[in-house]
Structures are given as structure tokens and as C-alpha cells.
Amino acid sequence: MTDRIVLDARDLVVRYPGSPPVVAVDGVSLRIGAGETVALVGESGSGKSSVARAVAGIDRPAEGEVLFDSAPVSPLGIRRRARSLTAIQMVFQDPSTSLNPRRRVGDQVSDGIAAARARGLAASRPEEWFERVGLDTSWVSRFPHQFSGGQKQRVAIARALAARPHLLVADEPISALDASTQTSVAALMRDLVAELGAGMLFISHDLAVVRRIADRTLVMYGGRVMETGPTAEIWDSPRHPYTRSLLAAIPVPDGAGRIPVAPTADERASWTAIPPIEN
Ligand SMILES: Nc1ncnc2c1ncn2[C@@H]1O[C@H](COP(=O)(O)OP(=O)(O)OP(=O)(O)O)[C@@H](O)[C@H]1O
């Protein structure tokens, strides 16, 4: 990892209309360096996807700022965004909906290559990216329905990385895959973004996988970051009761699963953020 900061998001607040409005993200800051994988974990509704959409420039935060490669990201019209922000790519949960079912997969990877070319980067071939993500290069002329879920996600990863992003935002990229392929796809993503010198924001509720691939982890609850630090330190000595309750729910390899102690409503109401461990 280098010291170059790819993403610097400061004091993000995301609200959705309603009466009262929903405060989905309430003062979240995060930094991602080149070559670094940062995970965002927390229960459903804690605001992870809202952070992802704000940092990717899809939604404008109500407050705070997002610096990407040291320049502010502001959501643009879709067409302008497509041109100027291809250095941020996203991988979503369901590759069946993110890939176009009527186009050959190689052509879809070529879209990523064209995005890199438009930014002045060298040309590459879809086959090269297929090889990198572990797919048979002769499959470039196939259609998405000819692939398994895990293979489709590898195509989506190939397409995203072919654009040579500086930042990959991956929102639950493994949760729709077979358990047998989840870890290998996540590890592949981590290895490739590091190799390409990109940063990755990796959102997952699979804490065992996060433990294996993330350099740093942010634990979110109720729109706020409760605890953040190097992943190994958070797992080995979680300081926040919410983190402890999340980790207690991870099944152990023999499938026995430790029994989580559910926090009471009073305990939850008392939770406040713990200052980050600087690394
Ligand atoms: N478009 C929307 N309009 C209104 N409320 C929304 C919208 N999107 C999200 N929310 C609310 O914002 C909060 C945070 O949602 P978000 O999807 O960011 O959480 P999450 O941690 O990604 O959850 P999940 O793991 O279920 O995807 C939730 O209370 C959710 O109901």
C-alpha cells in the first residue's frame, strides 16, 4: 500500500425524505488509501449502502464532503458522470441484474476497457481480464445466462476492473453467491484491487470473509461509525459492545455457532462511538 489517499469522505450526512426525514448516515468519515481494502460492517439498515452511494457520487450527501483523488465528487448528470467518474466503479450484490442479459459478456467487459481508454489509459483485451478473474478466455462470446452466479460476478468484477478504477465500491458483492465461492471471489477482489493500486470499500455482512480480506474495518450502527481500526485489532479485541455482539454471531467453522447475547434496548440507546485507532 502507498500513502496516496484515494478516498477521503468527511462528516457525511445522508437523509431521505419522509416525515420525519430518515437520517441514514449521521456524520461518517472514512479514508481509503491506494491498494487498501476497507470494510463497512453493521446490521441491516445501519446505513452502509447509503455511505456507498454517497462516496460513489450516486447520491449527494446532505452534509459533508467527498474527496476522490483529492478533488471533490459531486453527483453529476448520468452522462457526464459516466465520462468523468469511471475511475470509481461499483460491484453490486446481484450480477444477474447488473449485467445486460442480451449482450455478450466480452462486449460488456469491453465497455470497461473503453472507459479506461477514454481516460488515456492503454488498451487491453477482454480475454486478459477474464484470465485475471479466473474465467476461461474462450467464454468471452457467451451470454450471462450461460454462467453460474459466481462466474457472473467474476464477469462484473472484470468489467469494473477493466475500467482501471482508482476506487472500487463493492456493496454486498458476495452475498448472492454460493457459500463455496464467496471467500474465493472476495479474496480475488482484494488481490486484484491491490495489484492494480486501487482502493476498495467492501460492504458485507459476512464477517468471517471481512476478517480475511479487509485491512481496516468500520463498524456502523444507526448511521454512525461505532468503532474503526485495523481489522485484526477489531476482531482480536473489540472495544465496542455493538462490535462484540456482531462478532459473537459469527458461526464457528464446525457450524456450531456461538450464541450471540442480544443487547437490550437500554444498552443500544447508550452506544456511542469509540475514537478510531490510528494506523
Ligand atoms: N431511498 C430511501 N428512502 C427512504 N429511506 C431509505 C432509503 N434508502 C435507505 N433508507 C433507510 O436508510 C437507512 C439506512 O439504509 P441503508 O440501505 O443505507 O442500510 P444498510 O446498512 O445498507 O442496510 P442493508 O444491509 O439492509 O442493505 C434505513 O433505515 C433504510 O430504511
The ligand as a Tripos MOL2 file, in Angstrom:
@<TRIPOS>MOLECULE
LIG
   31    33     1     0     0
SMALL
NO_CHARGES

@<TRIPOS>ATOM
      1 N1        -34.4550    5.5520   -0.6700 N.pl3     1 LIG1
      2 C1        -34.7340    5.5460    0.6410 C.ar      1 LIG1
      3 N2        -35.7640    6.2280    1.1510 N.ar      1 LIG1
      4 C2        -36.0390    6.2430    2.4780 C.ar      1 LIG1
      5 N3        -35.3010    5.5880    3.4010 N.ar      1 LIG1
      6 C3        -34.2520    4.9050    2.9560 C.ar      1 LIG1
      7 C4        -33.8950    4.8270    1.5650 C.ar      1 LIG1
      8 N4        -32.7930    4.0380    1.4270 N.ar      1 LIG1
      9 C5        -32.4600    3.6490    2.6750 C.ar      1 LIG1
     10 N5        -33.3280    4.1510    3.5910 N.ar      1 LIG1
     11 C6        -33.2630    3.9650    5.0540 C.3       1 LIG1
     12 O1        -31.9940    4.4290    5.4790 O.3       1 LIG1
     13 C7        -31.4740    3.5780    6.4950 C.3       1 LIG1
     14 C8        -30.1240    3.0400    6.0450 C.3       1 LIG1
     15 O2        -30.3170    2.1920    4.9000 O.3       1 LIG1
     16 P1        -29.1010    1.5150    4.1170 P.3       1 LIG1
     17 O3        -29.6880    0.7530    2.9780 O.co2     1 LIG1
     18 O4        -28.0770    2.5290    3.8270 O.co2     1 LIG1
     19 O5        -28.5530    0.4980    5.2120 O.3       1 LIG1
     20 P2        -27.6840   -0.8080    5.0450 P.3       1 LIG1
     21 O6        -26.8200   -0.8930    6.2460 O.co2     1 LIG1
     22 O7        -27.0340   -0.8020    3.7160 O.co2     1 LIG1
     23 O8        -28.7480   -1.9580    5.1020 O.3       1 LIG1
     24 P3        -28.8030   -3.3500    4.2980 P.3       1 LIG1
     25 O9        -27.6880   -4.1820    4.8590 O.co2     1 LIG1
     26 O10       -30.1480   -3.8820    4.6400 O.co2     1 LIG1
     27 O11       -28.6340   -3.0170    2.8600 O.co2     1 LIG1
     28 C9        -32.5280    2.5170    6.7380 C.3       1 LIG1
     29 O12       -33.3190    2.9430    7.8190 O.3       1 LIG1
     30 C10       -33.3260    2.4980    5.4660 C.3       1 LIG1
     31 O13       -34.6550    2.0940    5.7170 O.3       1 LIG1
@<TRIPOS>BOND
     1     1     2 1
     2     2     3 ar
     3     2     7 ar
     4     3     4 ar
     5     4     5 ar
     6     5     6 ar
     7     6     7 ar
     8     6    10 ar
     9     7     8 ar
    10     8     9 ar
    11     9    10 ar
    12    10    11 1
    13    11    12 1
    14    11    30 1
    15    12    13 1
    16    13    14 1
    17    13    28 1
    18    14    15 1
    19    15    16 1
    20    16    17 2
    21    16    18 1
    22    16    19 1
    23    19    20 1
    24    20    21 2
    25    20    22 1
    26    20    23 1
    27    23    24 1
    28    24    25 2
    29    24    26 1
    30    24    27 1
    31    28    29 1
    32    28    30 1
    33    30    31 1
@<TRIPOS>SUBSTRUCTURE
     1 LIG1         1 GROUP 0 **** ****
